[in-house]
């Protein structure tokens, strides 16, 4: 694999996927922004790696995204771990859960 670009955004990317518009979606965790301990972190970039938007989700406890992929309808599927929302433990987005509901309202592909 050839490196196309290298950037620093302010967190740990656990998964990076190229999406339909040629840009990238990064998910992971950050202590740099957010509400508490590590917060779930999403970054959308253009094809050159320039940040288009960044969002954090989390409460006072640990919240981390571990993997992301784009779905056929240009939405996103994500898995991760939360200790702040609903039943603590692993989550699947877009599965129904308090965290998934919040993500669904905010993420626009």
Secondary structure by P-SEA (a helix, b strand, c coil): ccccccccccccccbbbbccccbbbbbbbbcccccccccbbbbbbcccccccbbbbbbcccbbbbccccccccccccccccccccccccccccccccaaaaaaaacccc
